[in-house]
């Protein structure tokens, strides 16, 4: 199909893709999610959708919990990933959960759940937040469709042209992805105006713009 213009195009209907799509729709964008299979949710559909969020509002001392979680991730991850990514996660995780709760998603505090590696420094208890009904993907899909967002199934994406190669797009549109069919590499960046590079969808659209 050609000639279908949207503000935000998301490839893949897993938790990250649907979270970005719901955020975009809530912020007033027209949104389309392309899912290469006939099923919703990707690998996220196999899980309850528990989120690991140090420093959330249910913790007795959120600031101290984040500091300990930073120690935990420093040991667990080390130099295998950029430090700024986990710092961003620690800084914005609680805010992201509260944002989705304001949209209508509900999470309950798994107060007795311990971290996967309790033997490591900085490990803690109660950092897990579980979606009510153990169905994060279904809850996100419900919020997306309530806001006129769409998901196209069996929409296999083999190539994603850039604006420089002639892809027509609306002003301010964002084309992001992570669910290509075939040998193509997942898209890790997007462009808002054809020139300015943007972070990956899950980082860039998780929180509302101020």
C-alpha positions as CSV (number, residue, x, y, z in Angstrom):
1,X,0.0,0.0,0.0
2,X,1.3,3.5,-0.9
3,X,0.3,7.0,0.0
4,X,-0.6,6.3,3.7
5,X,1.1,9.1,5.6
6,X,1.5,9.1,9.4
7,X,3.4,11.1,12.0
8,X,4.9,8.0,13.7
9,X,5.7,4.7,12.1
10,X,6.7,1.9,14.5
11,X,8.1,-1.5,13.3
12,X,7.2,-4.3,15.7
13,X,4.3,-4.7,18.2
14,X,6.3,-5.8,21.2
15,X,6.2,-3.9,24.5
16,X,8.8,-1.2,23.4
17,X,7.1,-0.6,20.1
18,X,3.6,-0.4,21.5
19,X,4.8,1.8,24.4
20,X,6.3,4.2,21.8
21,X,3.1,4.0,19.7
22,X,0.8,4.7,22.7
23,X,3.0,7.7,23.7
24,X,2.9,9.1,20.3
25,X,-0.9,8.8,20.0
26,X,-1.3,10.3,23.5
27,X,0.8,13.3,22.4
28,X,-1.4,13.9,19.4
29,X,0.5,12.1,16.6
30,X,-1.1,9.8,14.0
31,X,0.4,6.4,14.6
32,X,0.8,3.2,12.6
33,X,2.4,0.0,13.9
34,X,3.6,-2.6,11.4
35,X,3.8,-6.2,12.7
36,X,5.4,-8.8,10.4
37,X,3.4,-11.7,11.9
38,X,-0.3,-12.3,12.4
39,X,0.2,-12.1,16.2
40,X,0.4,-9.1,18.5
41,X,3.2,-8.6,21.0
42,X,6.4,-10.2,19.6
43,X,8.4,-11.9,22.3
44,X,6.7,-9.7,24.9
45,X,3.6,-11.7,24.4
46,X,5.3,-14.7,26.1
47,X,5.8,-12.8,29.4
48,X,3.6,-11.0,31.9
49,X,5.3,-7.7,31.1
50,X,7.0,-7.1,34.5
51,X,9.0,-3.9,34.5
52,X,12.2,-3.5,36.5
53,X,12.1,0.1,37.8
54,X,14.5,1.1,40.6
55,X,13.4,4.2,42.5
56,X,9.7,3.9,41.7
57,X,7.2,5.7,44.1
58,X,6.4,2.5,46.1
59,X,10.0,2.1,47.3
60,X,10.7,3.4,50.8
61,X,13.6,5.6,49.7
62,X,13.5,6.0,45.9
63,X,16.8,8.0,45.7
64,X,18.7,5.5,47.7
65,X,17.2,2.6,45.7
66,X,18.4,4.3,42.4
67,X,21.9,4.7,43.9
68,X,22.1,1.0,44.9
69,X,20.7,0.0,41.5
70,X,23.4,2.0,39.8
71,X,26.0,-0.1,41.7
72,X,24.2,-3.3,40.7
73,X,24.2,-2.4,37.0
74,X,27.8,-1.3,37.1
75,X,28.8,-4.7,38.3
76,X,26.3,-6.7,36.2
77,X,26.7,-4.8,32.9
78,X,30.2,-3.2,33.2
79,X,31.5,-1.9,30.0
80,X,29.4,-4.1,27.7
81,X,27.0,-1.3,27.1
82,X,27.2,2.5,27.2
83,X,26.9,3.8,30.7
84,X,24.7,6.7,29.6
85,X,22.0,4.3,28.5
86,X,21.5,2.8,31.9
87,X,21.8,6.3,33.5
88,X,18.9,7.4,31.3
89,X,17.0,4.3,32.3
90,X,17.5,4.9,36.0
91,X,16.7,8.6,35.7
92,X,13.5,8.3,33.6
93,X,12.1,4.8,34.5
94,X,9.9,6.0,37.4
95,X,8.6,9.0,35.4
96,X,7.8,6.7,32.5
97,X,5.7,4.4,34.7
98,X,3.8,7.3,36.2
99,X,3.2,8.7,32.7
100,X,1.6,5.4,31.5
101,X,-0.4,5.2,34.7
102,X,-1.9,8.6,33.9
103,X,-2.9,7.2,30.5
104,X,-4.8,4.4,32.1
105,X,-2.3,1.5,32.5
106,X,-2.2,-0.1,36.0
107,X,0.8,-1.7,37.7
108,X,1.1,-3.4,41.1
109,X,4.1,-3.5,43.3
110,X,5.8,-6.9,43.6
111,X,7.2,-6.0,47.0
112,X,8.9,-9.3,47.7
113,X,10.5,-9.9,44.4
114,X,14.3,-9.9,44.5
115,X,16.7,-9.0,41.7
116,X,17.9,-11.8,39.5
117,X,21.4,-11.6,40.9
118,X,21.0,-11.1,44.7
119,X,24.6,-12.0,45.2
120,X,25.8,-8.8,43.5
121,X,26.4,-5.4,45.3
122,X,23.5,-3.1,45.0
123,X,20.9,-5.8,44.4
124,X,17.5,-5.1,45.9
125,X,14.0,-6.1,46.6
126,X,10.7,-4.7,45.3
127,X,11.9,-3.1,42.1
128,X,9.5,-5.1,40.0
129,X,6.2,-3.6,38.8
130,X,3.7,-6.0,37.2
131,X,0.8,-5.0,35.0
132,X,-2.6,-5.8,36.3
133,X,-3.9,-8.9,34.7
134,X,-0.4,-10.0,33.7
135,X,-1.1,-8.6,30.2
136,X,1.1,-5.6,29.3
137,X,0.8,-6.1,25.6
138,X,-3.0,-6.3,25.7
139,X,-3.2,-3.2,27.9
140,X,-0.9,-1.2,25.6
141,X,-2.9,-2.3,22.5
142,X,-6.1,-1.2,24.2
143,X,-4.7,2.2,25.0
144,X,-3.4,2.5,21.4
145,X,-6.7,1.7,19.8
146,X,-8.6,4.0,22.2
147,X,-6.4,6.8,20.7
148,X,-7.1,5.9,17.1
149,X,-3.7,4.2,16.6
150,X,-3.5,1.3,14.2
151,X,-1.7,-2.0,13.9
152,X,-1.2,-3.7,10.5
153,X,-0.5,-7.4,10.8
154,X,1.5,-9.5,8.3
155,X,3.1,-6.3,7.2
156,X,6.6,-7.5,6.4
157,X,9.2,-4.7,6.1
158,X,12.2,-5.5,3.9
159,X,13.5,-2.0,3.3
160,X,13.1,1.4,4.9
161,X,14.1,4.3,2.6
162,X,15.3,7.5,4.1
163,X,14.0,10.9,3.2
164,X,17.1,11.4,1.1
165,X,16.1,8.5,-1.1
166,X,12.6,9.8,-1.8
167,X,10.3,8.5,1.0
168,X,7.5,11.0,1.3
169,X,6.7,11.8,4.9
170,X,4.7,14.4,6.8
171,X,6.5,17.3,8.5
172,X,7.9,16.2,11.8
173,X,7.3,12.5,11.2
174,X,9.3,9.8,12.8
175,X,10.1,6.5,11.3
176,X,11.5,4.0,13.8
177,X,11.8,0.3,13.9
178,X,13.1,-3.0,15.1
179,X,11.2,-5.7,13.3
180,X,12.5,-6.2,9.8
181,X,11.9,-9.3,7.9
182,X,14.8,-10.9,6.1
183,X,18.5,-10.0,6.4
184,X,18.1,-6.2,6.9
185,X,19.4,-4.8,10.1
186,X,17.0,-3.3,12.6
187,X,16.7,0.5,12.5
188,X,18.4,2.0,15.5
189,X,17.9,5.7,14.6
190,X,15.3,7.9,13.0
191,X,15.1,11.4,11.5
192,X,12.6,13.9,12.4
193,X,13.3,16.4,9.6
194,X,15.5,14.5,7.2
195,X,18.7,15.9,8.7
196,X,18.7,15.7,12.5
197,X,19.5,12.3,13.9
198,X,17.3,11.1,16.7
199,X,17.7,8.4,19.4
200,X,16.0,5.0,19.0
201,X,12.3,4.9,19.4
202,X,12.1,3.4,22.9
203,X,14.4,6.1,24.2
204,X,13.1,9.0,22.2
205,X,9.4,8.6,22.6
206,X,9.1,7.0,26.0
207,X,8.4,10.3,27.7
208,X,6.4,13.3,26.6
209,X,8.2,16.3,25.1
210,X,8.3,19.4,27.2
